[in-house]
Amino acid sequence: MIILTYMNKYLAKAIITLKDEVKDVRALALEKMLKNTGMTDCTNFKTGRFYSFYVFAKDPKQANEKAHHICAEALCNPVVEKFEMSLVEIAAEHIK
Amino acid sequence: MKAALVVFLGTNCEVETKAALEACLFECDYVDSNTCDLLGYDCVFLCGGFSYGDYIRSGRLAKFTPVIGALKKYIEAQRGVVAGICNGFQILCEAHFLKGALLENNSSRFICKNTPLRLEFSGIKKDISLQIAHREGKYVCGKKDFDEVKSMAFLKYIDNPNGSYFDIAGLYDKERRIMGLMPHPERCFFANCFGFDGREIFKIIKDEIKRG
């Protein structure tokens, strides 16, 4: 017997950056280099990492919980990093 | 005394660490990252190098291996001492066995050189020199942990090369059963190495195991 479960497919996008109180040395080096080349109009650079992944869930709430858990537990170190996450519904798929 | 040397994909200092431990009269076994039981060992070493390409962050992916679960049981059972050197220290921090985290050096460069350090542990106060070799060795922690971390640092840089908070190069936990340090004591152990000061660190670990 095959049981079909309908799950919605969501695309999660996460950007992980260092917390504001932590010195972002790469961003500081970049800013210094740009100042040296005369580009002084842009400041407060931040560096970070970008991840995107699919989440299968019944509803947006469950998808958000799952994606949030992955970001907090696997992708980000809460001691020094913070993350911003967005979720977009792609399509409904049935999983055997 | 029996020591387990945990080997992750990418670990590359296990041979030197084993040689140093054997010179300290330890019986050593290499254990895989899939090991689920470590209770037969008096100490567990997480050696230097890399782990799983250090993707995401240094030591981050190693956190999800079965051996970390075994390590948790080992610590809860208060069986022996856990020591993390370099990448091992990063893994211990990422797995939240030790406070804080390790970030990229202030210079954004890989630093490999002999560094003067101050060792302060159970009445021992000594200036030693050990080799450091890391790109992500800047120790940082949250403001709420500042006081606690300061009291738990046993190894400090004299001339801070990477921007670590409070010059911290090595740290232990409350129970003194988990120790992590960025410098490589196993590289300063034998006559053909960078000095003999690494012996002090292995002596401390041996004394801690004997303390029980």
Interface residues (C-beta under 8 A of the other chain):
Chain A: L18 E21 V22 K23 V25 R26 A29 R49 A74 L75 N77 V79 V80
Chain B: I56 R57 R60 F64 C93 E94 G100 A101 L103 E104 N105 N106 S107 S108 V140 C141 G142 K143 G163
